[in-house]
């Protein structure tokens, strides 16, 4: 019982969600190259460039 309560509290403290993405090797290499050019990891590239750009583009399409 006590252990479950601790896990519950921990879940409330963290509001971050995880997801996994599988990529084909060609897409991975493209991302790897872009990340290297920018001096970043693939995760950083996805988090700071790819996802925000994608969201911005799709929001514009929804408003149209």
N, C-alpha and C positions, 0 to 999 in steps of 0.2 A: 504494500500500500504506500509506504513512504517513498519508495523509489518512483512509483508512478506520479506522485505529487511533484517530485523534483523535475521529472521530465516535462510535466505540464507547465511548470513555471518557466523552464528553459524555453519551451516553445513560444510562450507569450513574450519573452524578452526579444527573441529574434524574429524579425518580420521578413527575412530574406528567404527566397525560394530558389531551389536548384533545378536545373534541367540538363538533360544530356542531348547532344546532337551528333548524329552519325553523318559523316561526309564521305563522298567518294574520293578516291585518291587524287583525281584531277582538281577538284574543288579545294581540297586540303592544300595542295601545292600552290594554288593561286593565293590562298589566304596566307600561307607561310611566306611566300615571296613579298606580298604587300606588307605583312607585319615586319619582316626584316628590313625593308626599305624605310619604314617609319621608326625603326629601332624599338619595336614593341613585340610582345608575345601575341600569339593568335588570340588568346583570351582577351587581352587588352584591346586588340583591334576590334574584335566583335563587340565588346562592351562599350567602347568609346566612339566607334565610327560606324560600323555596319548596322547595329541594332538601332541607334538613334536616327540614322539616315532612313532606314526602312520605315520606322514608325512615322517620321515626318512626312515621307512620301505617301504613305497610306492614309494618314489623316487628311492630307490635301485632297486625295481622291474621294474620301468619304464626304467631304464638304461640298464637292462639285456636284 
